[in-house]
Amino acid sequence: MTQDSPEFWAQSAQQFQQSLTEGWSKAFQSFQNMDLGKADADGAAPAAQPPAIHFSQERLQELQQQYLKDAAGLWTKDVQGTPPPADKRFAAEAWGANPISAFSAAAYLLNARTMMGMADAVETDEKTRARIRFAVEQLTAASAPSNFMAFNAEAQKKAIDTKGESIAKGLQNLLHDMRQGHVSMTDESVFEVGKNVATTEGAVVFENELFQLIEYKPLTATVFEKPFLLIPPNINKFYILDLQPENSLIRYAVAQGNRTFVVSWRNPDASLAQKTWDDYVEDAAIKAIAVTQEITGAKSINALGFCVGGTILGTALAVLAARGEKPVASATLLTSMLDFSDTGILDLFIDEGFVKYREKEMGKGGLMKGQDLSSTFSFLRPNDLVWNYVVGNYLKGETPPPFDLLYWNSDSTNLAGPFYAWYLRNTYLENKLVKPGAAVVCGEKVDLGNVDIPVYIYGSREDHIVPIGGAYASTQFLPGKKRFVMGASGHIAGVINPPAKNKRSHWLREDGKFPKTHAEWLAGATEHTGSWWTDWSSWLAAQAGKQIPAPKSYGKGKYKAIEAAPGRYVKAKA
C-alpha cells in the first residue's frame, strides 16, 4: 500500500480519528469528574477563589455522544471524496483536492465545535462563562490548520504553482510587518491623509494642545444659522467620517447646508501623558463648542458625538447644564453609550482587578498605546481581523488590496493614561454617568436629567463595540424630545452608509414611545430600505434655524486659518 493509494489515506485517517476519539473520551471523563468550585481537603475554600465553575453532566454526555457520532462519520466515509468544510478558511479547491487536508479541516472544525460546546456546558456566572468562551474562541482560531504552512493545502499549492515565489514574498511581508509593528490589513502605501483620504476642503481655525478645530468650506450658497460641530472618538482618527467624497459624512453634512466644524484630536505623546477626562471635557469638547459659537456668532449650535466622542459630548452637556449654560440646541449620538449596563463583549475585560491594575499603571500618568488598543479590538474578531491576514500575507505571500477603511483602522492613536483609567472605572465598571450626582466632572455633578434638548440617537444592529441595547439605553436618561434609529450592520459600516449606495436598512418608530428595552422598541418599529442619513438630515434641518448667506472665508476675528484641512494633528502616528 503506497502513499498515493486511497487505502493508505483512509487507513491513516481512521487511525488519526480513532486517537482523537480516545483522547476526547478521556477528556469528557475528566470534565465529568471536575468541580473547580470545590473546597480544599480541609474544608476551607482556596485563597482568592475565582467564581465556582461546574459542568453540566447532562450537557457533557450529550456532547460526548454527538462527538462520537460525528467522529465516526468522519472516518467511515470515503476520504477521497471528503468535500471541504463549509468554512471560508477551507473553501478553496485545494482543500477538497487533498484528502488529508480536507479531513484535517473537518476534524479541526469538529474539535473546535466540541470545545465551544464544553465552554457552554460550564455552570457558573454569565461573565465567567463568557470569558471561557472568549478564551476557547482565541485558542481554536489560533490553532486552525489553515494558519500553518505544513497543513494549509491552498498555501502549499500556491508555493508549487509560483515555484516558491509566494514563500519568498511571504517572508518579505513578515519582515515588513515586523518593522511597522502590526499586521498589514491593506496596502498602506496607497493612502495618504489629506491626499486621497480626508480630502473635504477646509481649514484649521483653532488649536490647543488637545485638538484642532477644522471649519469646512460651504458647498451651498446659504447655510443654516446654527452651525454644526462633530466630536469624533479620540480612540480613533476623525477621518473615518471623511474617507472618500462618496462616503464622507462630513461632506454630506456640508452639502446639506450645514456650516460644519470637526474636532481633530491630537495623537497623545509624553507631553499629554497627564491629561484627564476633565481635561478632554473642559479644554476640548466645551472649548470646541465655545469657539464654534464665537466664530459663527450663533447663540447655540448643533453637535454630534460618535462612539467615545458621544460619551464625551454627553458629559460636557451635563457639565454645562450644571453651570446653567445651554449652548447646544440639539445633539446627535452615533453608536455611543451613556449607560454602560450593556457593554457587550468588552465587558469580558472589565472588573475591579483589571481597572485597579490600569489605575496603578497609568492612572497618574502614562499612555495607553494605540497598538495595544488596536490589537484588542482586532482579537474580538480573530478569524476576520487577525488570522485572515496572517495566512494571506505570510503563507500565501499576498499583498492585501487597498481599502480606505482598513487603512484608517490601522492608523492607531494613543490615549492619555489618566483619561483612560477614569473612563474605565466611571463608565464600564461603575456606570456612574447615569446615576445623578455620582460622577463629578470639571467640578460639577453629572446629571443627564438636566440635558433637556432634542436628541437623535443612532445604534447599529450588529455592533460588537456598542451593542444596540447600550446605544438605545440613552433614551431612558435624556429627558428631551428624542428620535431613535437602528441601522443594519456594525459599528462602522452601519454609520458610514451614504444614501447614494442605497444599501442596508434602518428602523424607525413614529409613535414617540421609548419603552424600557430595545427589544420592546423594535417590536413597534418599521423597517425602511437604504441609509438613515436622509432621516437624520431632515431631523437636523428642523433644529438648525433659518438660512443665511454662506461665509466667504474661514474663521473670524482672532480665529484665522492656521493651515489647510485635515491639519497636522491627524497625520501624527502613534
Backbone torsions as a table, in degrees:
resi	resn	phi	psi	omega
1	MET	NA	120.9	-176.7
2	THR	-99.1	167.5	-179.8
3	GLN	-69.2	-13.3	179.4
4	ASP	-89.3	-7.2	-173.8
5	SER	-86.6	146.3	176.3
6	PRO	-59.2	-33.4	-178.2
7	GLU	-63.3	-38.5	179.8
8	PHE	-61.3	-47.7	-178.5
9	TRP	-65.8	-39.4	179.7
10	ALA	-63.1	-44.4	-179.9
11	GLN	-66.3	-41.8	179.5
12	SER	-62.0	-43.5	-179.7
13	ALA	-64.0	-40.7	-179.1
14	GLN	-63.6	-43.4	-179.6
15	GLN	-65.1	-41.3	-179.7
16	PHE	-63.3	-45.4	-177.7
17	GLN	-71.6	-32.8	176.5
18	GLN	-62.3	-40.0	178.9
19	SER	-66.3	-38.0	176.9
20	LEU	-63.7	-42.3	-179.0
21	THR	-61.7	-45.2	179.4
22	GLU	-62.6	-42.1	-179.7
23	GLY	-63.9	-44.1	179.8
24	TRP	-68.3	-35.4	177.7
25	SER	-60.6	-42.6	177.3
26	LYS	-65.9	-38.1	-179.9
27	ALA	-63.2	-44.6	179.2
28	PHE	-60.3	-40.3	179.5
29	GLN	-63.2	-39.7	179.3
30	SER	-64.5	-43.8	-179.0
31	PHE	-67.5	-34.0	178.8
32	GLN	-65.4	-26.5	179.6
33	ASN	-94.4	-0.7	-172.9
34	MET	-89.7	140.2	174.0
35	ASP	-146.4	93.2	-174.3
36	LEU	-75.1	-1.5	178.8
37	GLY	-101.9	3.5	-178.1
38	LYS	-69.7	153.7	177.4
39	ALA	-78.7	168.6	174.8
40	ASP	-66.0	170.2	-176.5
41	ALA	-59.7	-30.8	-178.8
42	ASP	-84.8	5.2	175.6
43	GLY	91.4	-6.6	-179.8
44	ALA	-92.2	141.6	178.0
45	ALA	-69.1	143.8	178.6
46	PRO	-60.3	153.8	178.0
47	ALA	-65.5	145.6	178.0
48	ALA	51.1	43.4	-176.1
49	GLN	-64.1	125.1	175.3
50	PRO	-71.2	172.8	179.1
51	PRO	-55.3	141.9	-179.3
52	ALA	-59.7	135.2	-179.7
53	ILE	-125.2	117.6	176.8
54	HIS	-123.1	166.9	177.9
55	PHE	-119.1	138.7	175.4
56	SER	-70.4	112.5	-177.6
57	GLN	-63.4	-38.6	179.8
58	GLU	-63.1	-44.0	-179.6
59	ARG	-66.8	-39.3	178.4
60	LEU	-62.8	-40.4	178.3
61	GLN	-64.6	-40.4	176.6
62	GLU	-62.1	-43.0	179.0
63	LEU	-63.0	-42.3	-179.6
64	GLN	-63.3	-44.8	179.3
65	GLN	-62.7	-43.0	179.3
66	GLN	-66.2	-38.6	180.0
67	TYR	-63.5	-47.4	-179.8
68	LEU	-61.6	-38.1	178.3
69	LYS	-65.6	-47.3	-178.9
70	ASP	-68.6	-37.5	178.8
71	ALA	-64.6	-41.4	177.7
72	ALA	-61.9	-39.2	178.6
73	GLY	-63.7	-32.3	179.9
74	LEU	-64.6	-46.0	-171.8
75	TRP	-97.8	0.5	174.3
76	THR	-95.0	-19.5	179.2
77	LYS	-80.1	165.2	179.2
78	ASP	-68.3	109.5	-175.6
79	VAL	-61.3	-35.2	-179.6
80	GLN	-60.1	-28.3	-177.4
81	GLY	-100.1	10.9	-178.1
82	THR	-66.5	118.2	179.7
83	PRO	-77.8	158.5	176.8
84	PRO	-64.1	144.9	179.9
85	PRO	-63.3	158.2	-179.8
86	ALA	-80.1	67.7	-180.0
87	ASP	-145.5	130.1	-172.5
88	LYS	-62.6	-20.8	177.1
89	ARG	-66.7	-24.5	-175.4
90	PHE	-121.8	21.9	-172.9
91	ALA	-83.4	-17.5	-177.5
92	ALA	-64.0	151.9	-177.4
93	GLU	-58.2	-32.0	-177.0
94	ALA	-61.2	-33.1	179.7
95	TRP	-66.1	-39.6	179.2
96	GLY	-76.0	-28.6	-178.0
97	ALA	-75.6	-23.3	179.8
98	ASN	-103.3	107.8	-172.6
99	PRO	-59.8	-40.8	-178.1
100	ILE	-70.6	-31.8	177.0
101	SER	-68.4	-44.7	178.2
102	ALA	-60.8	-40.4	-179.8
103	PHE	-67.2	-43.1	-179.0
104	SER	-64.9	-35.8	177.8
105	ALA	-65.8	-44.2	179.4
106	ALA	-64.4	-40.5	178.7
107	ALA	-65.9	-39.7	177.6
108	TYR	-61.1	-46.4	-179.0
109	LEU	-63.4	-37.6	176.4
110	LEU	-62.5	-46.0	-179.8
111	ASN	-65.6	-40.5	179.3
112	ALA	-64.6	-42.2	178.7
113	ARG	-60.8	-42.0	-179.1
114	THR	-67.2	-40.8	178.6
115	MET	-63.7	-40.0	177.4
116	MET	-66.3	-36.5	176.0
117	GLY	-62.8	-38.9	178.2
118	MET	-67.4	-36.3	175.9
119	ALA	-62.5	-39.5	178.7
120	ASP	-70.7	-20.8	-179.2
121	ALA	-80.0	-7.1	178.7
122	VAL	-68.5	132.3	176.3
123	GLU	-105.1	101.0	-178.8
124	THR	-157.3	-171.4	178.1
125	ASP	-70.4	159.3	-171.7
126	GLU	-61.0	-39.9	-177.3
127	LYS	-67.4	-41.3	178.8
128	THR	-64.9	-41.4	178.7
129	ARG	-62.3	-41.2	179.2
130	ALA	-63.7	-37.7	178.1
131	ARG	-66.7	-38.9	177.5
132	ILE	-64.5	-43.5	178.2
133	ARG	-60.2	-42.1	-179.4
134	PHE	-63.8	-43.6	179.7
135	ALA	-63.4	-41.6	179.0
136	VAL	-66.2	-39.0	178.3
137	GLU	-61.8	-42.4	179.0
138	GLN	-64.2	-42.1	-179.3
139	LEU	-64.1	-48.1	-177.7
140	THR	-69.0	-36.7	178.3
141	ALA	-63.9	-41.6	-178.0
142	ALA	-71.3	-28.4	-174.1
143	SER	-94.9	8.7	179.8
144	ALA	-60.9	139.1	179.2
145	PRO	-60.8	-23.4	178.8
146	SER	-65.9	-18.0	-177.1
147	ASN	-83.5	-3.7	-173.6
148	PHE	-126.6	132.0	-178.3
149	MET	-57.7	-35.1	-177.4
150	ALA	-64.2	-21.7	-176.4
151	PHE	-117.4	-14.1	-174.2
152	ASN	-84.4	101.5	-176.1
153	ALA	-64.0	-34.8	-179.1
154	GLU	-67.0	-44.6	179.1
155	ALA	-66.7	-37.6	177.9
156	GLN	-63.5	-43.4	179.7
157	LYS	-63.5	-39.9	179.7
158	LYS	-66.0	-38.6	178.1
159	ALA	-61.1	-40.3	178.6
160	ILE	-68.3	-45.9	-177.3
161	ASP	-63.8	-32.7	-177.8
162	THR	-97.0	6.7	-178.7
163	LYS	56.0	41.5	175.4
164	GLY	87.3	-5.8	-178.2
165	GLU	-63.5	-34.5	-179.5
166	SER	-65.2	-34.0	178.1
167	ILE	-68.1	-43.6	178.7
168	ALA	-62.5	-42.5	179.7
169	LYS	-66.8	-37.5	178.0
170	GLY	-61.4	-40.8	177.6
171	LEU	-65.3	-38.6	176.2
172	GLN	-62.8	-43.0	178.7
173	ASN	-62.9	-39.7	179.7
174	LEU	-63.0	-46.0	179.1
175	LEU	-63.5	-39.9	178.7
176	HIS	-61.2	-46.9	-177.9
177	ASP	-69.3	-31.8	175.6
178	MET	-65.2	-38.0	179.1
179	ARG	-68.4	-40.9	-177.3
180	GLN	-82.1	-15.8	173.1
181	GLY	89.8	8.7	176.0
182	HIS	-158.9	158.3	178.9
183	VAL	-71.5	130.9	179.7
184	SER	-72.2	126.4	175.2
185	MET	-100.2	-15.8	179.9
186	THR	-153.1	171.3	175.5
187	ASP	-79.9	93.4	-173.6
188	GLU	-68.6	-18.2	-178.7
189	SER	-69.0	-17.6	-176.3
190	VAL	-77.2	-25.1	-170.5
191	PHE	-106.8	148.1	173.9
192	GLU	-145.0	124.1	-179.3
193	VAL	-63.0	127.5	-178.0
194	GLY	94.6	-15.4	-179.8
195	LYS	-105.4	-52.1	177.9
196	ASN	-131.5	4.3	163.3
197	VAL	-136.5	151.2	-176.1
198	ALA	59.5	56.7	-172.5
199	THR	-109.5	-1.9	178.8
200	THR	-60.2	133.1	-171.5
201	GLU	-72.0	131.8	178.7
202	GLY	-174.1	-169.9	-179.0
203	ALA	-148.5	148.9	173.2
204	VAL	-76.7	124.5	-176.4
205	VAL	-114.8	-4.6	176.7
206	PHE	-160.6	148.6	172.6
207	GLU	-153.5	147.6	167.3
208	ASN	-135.3	-166.0	-174.3
209	GLU	-71.7	-14.5	-177.4
210	LEU	-100.5	-33.0	-174.0
211	PHE	-156.6	161.6	166.4
212	GLN	-110.0	144.8	175.6
213	LEU	-106.0	120.7	-179.0
214	ILE	-101.7	131.7	170.4
215	GLU	-107.0	133.6	-176.4
216	TYR	-100.1	145.9	-179.1
217	LYS	-67.7	128.8	179.5
218	PRO	-60.7	147.8	175.9
219	LEU	-110.0	4.2	-179.9
220	THR	-129.6	157.4	-178.9
221	ALA	-69.8	-30.4	177.4
222	THR	-124.3	158.1	178.2
223	VAL	-133.6	161.8	174.4
224	PHE	-68.4	147.5	-176.6
225	GLU	-68.6	-28.0	177.2
226	LYS	-91.7	117.3	-179.4
227	PRO	-69.5	168.7	-174.1
228	PHE	-125.1	123.3	-178.1
229	LEU	-115.2	127.4	176.2
230	LEU	-105.2	131.8	175.9
231	ILE	-116.9	102.6	-178.7
232	PRO	-81.2	172.6	175.9
233	PRO	-70.0	141.0	175.7
234	ASN	-85.6	4.2	175.4
235	ILE	-86.2	-11.2	176.6
236	ASN	-141.4	172.4	179.6
237	LYS	-89.2	148.9	-169.1
238	PHE	-64.8	-20.0	-170.5
239	TYR	-75.3	5.4	165.2
240	ILE	-59.9	-25.6	177.8
241	LEU	-89.0	3.7	-177.5
242	ASP	-152.3	52.6	-177.4
243	LEU	-71.1	-61.6	179.3
244	GLN	-132.2	156.2	-179.2
245	PRO	-53.7	-36.3	-175.7
246	GLU	-77.7	-15.7	178.9
247	ASN	-128.1	25.9	-177.5
248	SER	-90.8	116.4	174.9
249	LEU	-67.3	-33.4	178.3
250	ILE	-63.9	-49.8	179.9
251	ARG	-62.4	-38.3	179.1
252	TYR	-61.9	-44.2	179.4
253	ALA	-62.3	-41.4	178.1
254	VAL	-63.4	-43.5	-178.2
255	ALA	-65.6	-23.4	177.8
256	GLN	-83.5	3.5	175.5
257	GLY	94.9	19.0	177.7
258	ASN	-94.1	131.2	172.0
259	ARG	-77.0	106.1	-161.8
260	THR	-107.2	134.0	176.2
261	PHE	-125.8	145.6	-179.3
262	VAL	-135.7	137.2	172.8
263	VAL	-81.0	124.2	173.3
264	SER	-110.0	109.0	-174.9
265	TRP	-71.6	144.5	170.9
266	ARG	-77.3	138.7	178.1
267	ASN	-77.2	110.3	-171.4
268	PRO	-59.6	138.7	170.3
269	ASP	-122.3	-166.6	-175.6
270	ALA	-58.3	-28.3	-178.3
271	SER	-68.9	-18.0	-180.0
272	LEU	-110.0	12.8	-173.4
273	ALA	-67.4	-11.9	-179.9
274	GLN	-101.4	1.3	-172.4
275	LYS	-72.7	140.6	-173.6
276	THR	-111.0	174.0	174.1
277	TRP	-58.7	-41.6	178.7
278	ASP	-58.2	-41.4	179.9
279	ASP	-60.8	-43.4	-177.3
280	TYR	-71.5	-27.7	176.1
281	VAL	-77.3	-50.2	-174.4
282	GLU	-75.0	-51.5	-170.6
283	ASP	-91.6	-1.5	177.4
284	ALA	-121.8	-71.0	-175.4
285	ALA	-62.3	-53.9	-178.2
286	ILE	-65.9	-38.2	177.6
287	LYS	-64.2	-42.1	179.5
288	ALA	-63.0	-39.0	176.9
289	ILE	-61.7	-46.2	-177.7
290	ALA	-64.9	-43.4	-179.3
291	VAL	-66.3	-39.8	177.4
292	THR	-59.7	-41.5	176.7
293	GLN	-63.1	-45.0	-177.3
294	GLU	-63.7	-42.7	-178.2
295	ILE	-66.5	-41.2	-174.0
296	THR	-91.4	-17.3	-176.0
297	GLY	74.3	11.3	-177.2
298	ALA	-81.6	141.4	176.5
299	LYS	-71.0	-30.7	178.3
300	SER	-147.9	159.1	-177.1
301	ILE	-128.8	169.2	169.0
302	ASN	-103.7	142.2	-176.2
303	ALA	-132.7	153.1	177.4
304	LEU	-132.3	136.4	173.8
305	GLY	-123.1	133.8	-177.5
306	PHE	-113.9	125.1	177.5
307	CYS	56.7	-125.1	179.2
308	VAL	-60.8	-28.6	175.5
309	GLY	-60.6	-32.5	176.3
310	GLY	-70.5	-36.1	176.4
311	THR	-66.9	-41.5	176.8
312	ILE	-63.0	-45.2	-179.9
313	LEU	-62.2	-46.6	179.6
314	GLY	-59.5	-41.0	177.7
315	THR	-64.7	-43.3	-180.0
316	ALA	-62.2	-40.9	179.9
317	LEU	-64.9	-37.3	177.4
318	ALA	-67.5	-38.6	177.3
319	VAL	-63.6	-45.6	179.4
320	LEU	-62.9	-40.6	179.2
321	ALA	-63.2	-38.6	178.6
322	ALA	-64.4	-25.7	177.7
323	ARG	-89.0	0.6	-179.0
324	GLY	79.2	20.7	-178.6
325	GLU	-110.7	145.0	-179.1
326	LYS	-140.6	65.8	-177.1
327	PRO	-79.9	-9.9	-178.9
328	VAL	-108.4	122.2	-176.4
329	ALA	-81.9	-32.8	178.2
330	SER	-153.6	156.0	-179.9
331	ALA	-131.4	144.8	172.1
332	THR	-116.3	129.4	177.9
333	LEU	-115.6	114.5	179.8
334	LEU	-103.7	122.7	-180.0
335	THR	37.4	55.9	-177.1
336	SER	-120.4	154.8	175.4
337	MET	-121.9	132.9	166.7
338	LEU	-110.0	-36.1	173.7
339	ASP	-97.9	120.8	-175.7
340	PHE	-104.8	33.0	176.0
341	SER	-71.1	-37.8	-178.8
342	ASP	-116.5	96.5	-177.3
343	THR	-108.9	5.2	174.8
344	GLY	65.5	-143.1	-172.3
345	ILE	-65.9	-26.0	-179.6
346	LEU	-66.0	-19.8	177.7
347	ASP	-62.7	-21.3	179.3
348	LEU	-57.3	-33.2	-171.7
349	PHE	-91.3	-12.6	-168.9
350	ILE	-103.9	117.5	168.3
351	ASP	-151.9	177.6	-175.6
352	GLU	-59.3	-41.3	-179.3
353	GLY	-63.3	-43.9	-179.8
354	PHE	-64.6	-44.4	-178.2
355	VAL	-66.1	-41.5	177.4
356	LYS	-61.4	-38.4	178.6
357	TYR	-62.1	-45.3	-179.8
358	ARG	-66.5	-38.4	178.6
359	GLU	-63.6	-41.6	178.7
360	LYS	-67.4	-37.1	-176.3
361	GLU	-73.2	-42.6	-171.9
362	MET	-143.9	9.8	-178.1
363	GLY	-65.1	-27.3	179.3
364	LYS	-100.9	-1.9	-179.2
365	GLY	154.2	147.1	-179.0
366	GLY	133.6	-178.6	-178.0
367	LEU	-128.1	138.8	166.8
368	MET	-88.5	112.3	-172.3
369	LYS	-66.0	137.2	-179.2
370	GLY	-60.2	-37.2	-179.1
371	GLN	-66.5	-33.9	176.9
372	ASP	-65.8	-42.1	177.4
373	LEU	-64.0	-44.7	-179.3
374	SER	-61.4	-42.5	179.4
375	SER	-64.0	-39.8	179.1
376	THR	-59.4	-47.7	-179.1
377	PHE	-66.7	-35.7	179.4
378	SER	-65.1	-40.7	-177.9
379	PHE	-75.1	-3.5	169.8
380	LEU	-69.0	-23.7	175.8
381	ARG	-133.1	72.2	-168.0
382	PRO	-62.5	-39.4	-177.5
383	ASN	-68.4	-39.1	-177.0
384	ASP	-81.3	-36.3	-170.0
385	LEU	-110.9	-1.2	177.5
386	VAL	-128.4	-70.8	-170.4
387	TRP	-69.1	-28.0	175.0
388	ASN	-57.2	-40.6	-178.8
389	TYR	-81.6	-31.3	174.5
390	VAL	-60.1	-46.4	-179.4
391	VAL	-65.6	-49.4	-176.9
392	GLY	-65.4	-47.0	-174.8
393	ASN	-71.7	-44.5	-168.0
394	TYR	-102.3	-41.0	-179.0
395	LEU	-81.4	-36.8	-178.3
396	LYS	-99.1	-12.6	179.4
397	GLY	67.9	32.5	-178.5
398	GLU	-95.4	151.3	171.1
399	THR	-99.9	119.8	-177.9
400	PRO	-60.4	144.1	-176.8
401	PRO	-67.7	156.7	178.0
402	PRO	-64.1	133.1	179.2
403	PHE	-151.9	113.6	-173.8
404	ASP	-59.3	-38.8	-178.6
405	LEU	-63.5	-41.0	-179.9
406	LEU	-74.0	-28.7	173.2
407	TYR	-63.0	-46.3	176.8
408	TRP	-60.3	-41.7	-178.4
409	ASN	-61.2	-30.3	-179.4
410	SER	-87.4	-9.7	-177.6
411	ASP	-89.1	75.6	-167.6
412	SER	-76.8	162.8	179.2
413	THR	-129.7	149.1	173.6
414	ASN	-83.2	166.6	172.2
415	LEU	-127.5	141.6	174.3
416	ALA	-64.3	132.3	-174.4
417	GLY	-57.5	-50.4	179.3
418	PRO	-60.8	-38.1	175.0
419	PHE	-59.0	-48.1	-177.7
420	TYR	-64.8	-43.2	-178.9
421	ALA	-65.2	-42.2	177.9
422	TRP	-61.9	-43.9	-179.1
423	TYR	-59.8	-46.0	179.9
424	LEU	-59.2	-49.9	-174.4
425	ARG	-71.2	-46.9	-169.6
426	ASN	-83.4	-14.3	177.1
427	THR	-112.5	-73.3	-174.6
428	TYR	-61.0	-40.8	-175.0
429	LEU	-86.9	-49.3	-172.3
430	GLU	-109.1	-8.5	173.6
431	ASN	50.2	51.4	-172.5
432	LYS	-80.7	-23.3	-172.7
433	LEU	-63.0	-27.4	-178.5
434	VAL	-96.5	6.1	176.4
435	LYS	-106.4	104.7	-173.3
436	PRO	-50.7	123.2	177.2
437	GLY	81.8	-4.6	-177.2
438	ALA	-72.2	-38.0	179.6
439	ALA	-100.7	134.2	175.3
440	VAL	-112.4	118.7	-177.3
441	VAL	-127.8	130.8	179.8
442	CYS	53.3	35.9	177.8
443	GLY	79.1	4.3	-178.0
444	GLU	-118.7	144.4	174.9
445	LYS	-78.4	127.2	-175.9
446	VAL	-80.1	125.2	175.1
447	ASP	-140.1	102.6	-178.6
448	LEU	-64.3	-19.1	177.3
449	GLY	-63.8	-15.3	177.5
450	ASN	-91.0	-6.0	-179.5
451	VAL	-87.6	76.9	-172.7
452	ASP	-98.1	74.8	178.5
453	ILE	-136.8	159.9	175.0
454	PRO	-61.8	137.6	-177.2
455	VAL	-134.4	134.4	173.4
456	TYR	-107.3	120.3	-174.5
457	ILE	-117.6	125.9	-179.7
458	TYR	-118.8	137.5	173.2
459	GLY	-135.5	148.0	179.5
460	SER	-98.6	134.6	-172.9
461	ARG	-60.6	-40.4	-176.7
462	GLU	-104.3	23.0	-177.3
463	ASP	-68.9	124.1	177.6
464	HIS	-99.4	-3.6	176.6
465	ILE	-95.5	-50.7	174.9
466	VAL	-119.2	93.9	-178.1
467	PRO	-55.9	149.6	-175.9
468	ILE	-56.8	-35.4	177.1
469	GLY	-65.1	-35.7	178.1
470	GLY	-68.9	-38.7	177.0
471	ALA	-66.5	-43.7	-178.3
472	TYR	-64.9	-31.6	-174.3
473	ALA	-56.8	-24.8	178.9
474	SER	-60.4	-26.3	179.7
475	THR	-63.3	-21.8	-176.4
476	GLN	-85.7	-8.4	-173.6
477	PHE	-123.1	-13.3	179.1
478	LEU	-100.6	121.6	-169.5
479	PRO	-82.4	-14.8	-175.9
480	GLY	-73.6	-179.5	177.6
481	LYS	-66.4	130.2	-171.4
482	LYS	-123.2	153.7	169.5
483	ARG	-137.0	125.5	179.0
484	PHE	-114.6	137.8	176.8
485	VAL	-134.6	138.1	174.2
486	MET	-108.7	130.5	176.3
487	GLY	-107.3	158.9	176.5
488	ALA	-76.9	165.8	175.6
489	SER	77.8	-158.8	-167.0
490	GLY	-107.7	-161.0	-170.3
491	HIS	-59.5	-39.9	-179.0
492	ILE	-101.3	-51.9	-175.6
493	ALA	-61.5	-30.7	177.5
494	GLY	-69.4	-36.8	-179.5
495	VAL	-76.2	-48.1	-176.6
496	ILE	-86.5	83.4	-173.8
497	ASN	-140.4	75.9	-175.1
498	PRO	-63.5	145.8	-177.6
499	PRO	-60.2	-33.0	-175.5
500	ALA	-60.6	-27.8	-178.8
501	LYS	-80.1	-17.7	178.6
502	ASN	49.7	47.7	-178.5
503	LYS	-109.7	155.7	173.8
504	ARG	62.3	-171.9	-179.3
505	SER	-136.6	169.2	170.7
506	HIS	-142.2	158.3	-175.0
507	TRP	-121.1	135.7	-179.7
508	LEU	-131.5	155.6	174.9
509	ARG	-131.9	120.3	-170.1
510	GLU	-97.8	1.9	-177.7
511	ASP	-85.7	-1.0	177.4
512	GLY	73.5	11.7	-179.4
513	LYS	-95.4	140.6	178.8
514	PHE	-130.8	81.9	179.0
515	PRO	-62.8	174.4	-170.4
516	LYS	-63.3	-38.7	-175.4
517	THR	-114.6	156.7	176.9
518	HIS	-63.0	-37.5	179.8
519	ALA	-59.8	-40.3	177.8
520	GLU	-66.9	-40.4	178.0
521	TRP	-62.1	-44.7	-176.5
522	LEU	-63.7	-31.5	-180.0
523	ALA	-60.2	-26.0	179.2
524	GLY	-106.8	10.4	-177.2
525	ALA	-93.7	161.1	179.6
526	THR	-120.2	136.3	178.6
527	GLU	-81.7	137.5	176.1
528	HIS	-125.8	135.8	-179.7
529	THR	-75.6	150.7	175.2
530	GLY	87.5	-172.1	-171.2
531	SER	-73.2	150.0	173.8
532	TRP	-82.2	-8.3	-175.8
533	TRP	-58.2	-39.8	-176.4
534	THR	-66.3	-39.3	177.5
535	ASP	-63.9	-44.5	-179.9
536	TRP	-63.6	-41.5	-178.2
537	SER	-62.4	-40.2	178.3
538	SER	-65.9	-41.4	178.2
539	TRP	-62.6	-45.1	-178.1
540	LEU	-64.3	-38.9	179.7
541	ALA	-60.6	-34.8	-179.9
542	ALA	-69.8	-18.4	180.0
543	GLN	-98.1	-6.0	-163.5
544	ALA	-99.1	-2.1	176.7
545	GLY	81.3	-164.1	-175.1
546	LYS	-79.2	170.2	176.8
547	GLN	-87.9	138.1	176.5
548	ILE	-132.4	162.1	179.3
549	PRO	-59.8	138.7	178.6
550	ALA	-67.5	143.4	179.6
551	PRO	-65.6	151.0	-179.1
552	LYS	-94.4	-12.9	-178.4
553	SER	-143.8	168.3	-180.0
554	TYR	-85.7	147.7	173.4
555	GLY	69.6	-168.1	179.6
556	LYS	-170.2	137.2	177.1
557	GLY	59.3	-122.0	-178.1
558	LYS	-72.7	-12.7	-179.7
559	TYR	-96.1	95.2	-177.6
560	LYS	-110.8	162.6	178.4
561	ALA	-61.6	124.1	180.0
562	ILE	-92.0	-44.7	177.9
563	GLU	-162.0	165.7	-179.6
564	ALA	-70.6	147.6	172.0
565	ALA	-62.4	147.0	10.5
566	PRO	-89.3	6.0	178.9
567	GLY	83.3	169.5	-174.7
568	ARG	-85.8	-23.2	-177.8
569	TYR	-59.9	-42.5	-175.6
570	VAL	-71.0	-15.8	-177.7
571	LYS	-88.5	-11.2	-179.1
572	ALA	-71.1	134.1	-178.4
573	LYS	-92.0	150.5	178.3
574	ALA	-68.0	NA	NA
